[in-house]
Amino acid sequence: RRVASVRMPAVGEDMYLLGTEHVALLANRYSYSWNGSAERKSEVVIFRHAADQITETARVPIDGNFLESRMIGSTLCVVMQKTETVTVKGEVSYVSKTMVYALDLADPSKPQLRGPLDITGPDGTWSWHAVVHATPEFLFVSTDSWNAGAGARSSLSVIDLRTPEKPL
């Protein structure tokens, strides 16, 4: 039997339980500009469940779209991809950025966002995929990327999480 529900747009990417009363939902949202291109405006939405009620307690916007995430203790680490427009010598092009954020959820009603840490590959490589593994001390992020001169490549970033008050 269902005990509670909440309606929202179909945006759920992943979900994490926070103790016995809270849940964090990773929500990707599209925002369409005047020329029809899509831009991601993502957020982590925190809900509290008590008895037969679900209430939203916090929303944390994060620029880009979710590629991967891991919960390490009370810290949610998210790997985001975003596209930026750059103009070089009058020519417009786009670059892919891979960013890591840490969201301290020790108090789910007052989440604290830290980052971003840019782990974009060198030479304007275009990333499209990430694989993540975490230990209590390190976050390992492997990304696949492509560059016109070098072709497809993988890179591994190791991020030190041993300082909880400033994980990035």
C-alpha positions in Angstrom: 0.0 0.0 0.0 1.2 3.5 -0.8 1.6 5.7 2.3 2.5 9.0 0.7 3.3 10.5 -2.7 4.3 13.8 -4.3 3.8 14.9 -7.9 6.5 16.7 -9.9 7.7 16.7 -13.5 9.4 13.5 -14.7 12.9 14.6 -13.9 14.3 11.9 -11.6 17.9 10.8 -12.4 18.8 9.1 -9.1 17.8 9.0 -5.5 19.5 8.6 -2.1 18.1 7.9 1.4 19.2 10.3 4.1 18.6 8.7 7.4 15.1 7.5 8.2 13.1 10.6 7.2 14.7 12.2 4.2 15.5 11.4 0.5 17.6 13.3 -2.0 16.3 13.2 -5.7 18.7 14.2 -8.5 16.6 16.1 -11.0 17.7 17.0 -14.5 15.6 19.8 -16.2 15.8 21.1 -19.7 15.6 24.8 -20.4 15.1 25.7 -24.1 16.5 29.0 -25.4 15.2 31.2 -28.2 17.1 29.2 -30.8 15.8 25.9 -29.7 19.0 24.5 -28.1 18.6 22.7 -24.8 20.5 23.7 -21.7 20.5 21.7 -18.5 19.4 23.3 -15.2 19.7 20.5 -12.7 19.0 20.4 -9.0 19.1 18.1 -6.0 15.7 18.2 -4.3 15.4 17.1 -0.6 12.1 15.6 0.7 11.1 14.7 4.2 8.8 11.8 4.8 6.8 11.6 8.0 3.7 9.5 8.6 1.6 9.9 5.4 3.1 13.2 4.3 6.0 14.1 2.0 7.3 17.7 2.1 10.1 19.4 0.1 12.7 20.7 2.5 15.4 22.1 0.2 16.4 22.6 -3.4 20.0 23.0 -4.6 20.5 24.1 -8.2 23.7 22.7 -9.9 24.8 23.9 -13.4 24.9 21.1 -16.0 23.5 17.6 -16.2 24.1 14.6 -13.9 26.5 12.0 -15.3 27.2 10.0 -12.1 26.8 10.3 -8.3 27.9 8.6 -5.1 26.9 9.1 -1.4 29.9 8.9 0.9 28.8 9.2 4.5 26.6 12.4 4.5 28.3 13.9 1.4 26.8 13.5 -2.0 29.4 13.7 -4.8 28.0 14.5 -8.2 29.8 14.5 -11.6 28.2 17.0 -13.9 28.6 17.7 -17.6 27.9 21.2 -19.1 28.4 22.7 -22.4 29.9 26.2 -22.7 30.0 28.5 -25.8 33.4 30.0 -26.6 34.3 32.5 -29.3 37.9 32.4 -30.7 38.8 34.8 -33.5 35.2 35.5 -34.2 34.3 31.7 -34.5 31.8 30.3 -32.1 32.2 26.7 -30.9 31.3 24.6 -27.9 33.3 22.9 -25.2 32.3 20.2 -22.8 33.2 20.6 -19.2 33.2 17.8 -16.6 32.7 19.2 -13.1 32.6 17.5 -9.6 30.5 19.0 -6.8 30.2 17.8 -3.1 26.9 18.4 -1.3 27.0 18.2 2.5 23.8 16.6 3.6 24.6 16.2 7.3 21.6 18.5 7.9 19.2 17.7 5.1 17.2 20.9 5.6 20.4 23.0 5.1 22.5 21.4 2.4 25.9 22.9 1.7 27.2 22.8 -1.9 31.0 22.8 -2.5 32.8 23.0 -5.8 33.0 22.8 -8.7 36.2 21.0 -9.3 36.9 21.0 -13.0 38.2 17.6 -14.2 37.8 18.4 -17.9 40.5 16.7 -20.1 43.2 18.7 -21.7 43.1 20.3 -25.2 39.3 20.8 -25.4 38.4 17.1 -25.3 34.7 16.4 -25.4 33.5 14.1 -22.6 30.3 12.1 -22.8 30.6 9.4 -20.2 31.7 8.9 -16.6 32.3 6.0 -14.3 32.6 6.6 -10.6 33.8 4.6 -7.6 34.2 5.9 -4.0 35.9 5.0 -0.8 35.6 7.0 2.4 38.8 8.8 1.4 38.8 9.1 -2.4 36.4 9.6 -5.3 37.6 8.0 -8.5 36.2 9.4 -11.8 36.9 7.9 -15.1 35.8 9.8 -18.2 35.7 9.0 -21.9 36.5 11.8 -24.2 37.2 12.6 -27.8 39.5 15.1 -29.5 39.8 15.6 -33.3 43.6 15.1 -33.2 43.9 12.3 -30.7 40.6 10.3 -31.0 38.9 8.6 -28.1 40.7 8.5 -24.8 39.9 7.7 -21.2 41.2 9.6 -18.2 41.1 8.9 -14.5 40.8 11.6 -11.8 41.4 10.8 -8.1 39.8 13.3 -5.7 40.8 13.5 -2.1 37.8 13.5 0.3 39.8 13.3 3.6 38.9 16.8 4.6 35.2 16.6 5.2 34.7 20.3 5.8 36.2 21.1 2.4 36.0 17.9 0.3 36.9 19.6 -3.0 
